Amino acid sequence: MRAASSPSSERHPTGGLMPAELDFSAPAHVLAPLLIGVTLLVDGVGGRIVETEAYDGTDPASHSFRGRTPRNAAMFGPAARAYVYRSYGVHWCLNLVCGQMGDGAAVLIRALAPTHGLEQMHARRSVQDERLLCAGPGRLTQALAIDGSFDHLPLLEPPFELLAPPGGAPAPALVTGPRIGITRAVDVPWRFGEAGSRYVSRPFPGDAAAGAALRRR
């Protein structure tokens, strides 16, 4: 594990500004839309968050619904930590833990618009199409070199960095819809995305611009 210095309330150890509106003690469905437009970096590689999903302990679709286990322990707190698990034994998924201790709440990061370290991401993913680098939770963890060793790591210390959008930039327009790849609580609209983004993993219902861009992949 890397050594990390202590962050201040306003600035990351690596110099990035923490978005002031991000409150990791908030419920997952409140934090998830606020993360859209925030830049997530791991060792300087990453991009703008364009798609998230919310989960908590009251949610039948959540890993935490049946209680704490060794696998999901990070979900139960403290907040502002990473919860990283392997999906179907194939790929890793990155979640940002939030809420109060014991809530079992986290936000799954589903997609990024790549902005930093594209050369590393292309090499790690072995794809040329920029839109496919981080479009999906397994793709983005491969692009950012995230694995199980990141589970429980603090999000406000290196290797993680969260950057606010540039000053004066308008807040991104949001779209919402049902979450993907679940069999319970399938109608809960806790999937959030940047409207019109060509980097989301799947188009949102009614987001024609993003749907057209995705079909051109």
Disulfide bonds with the S-S distance in Angstrom:
none
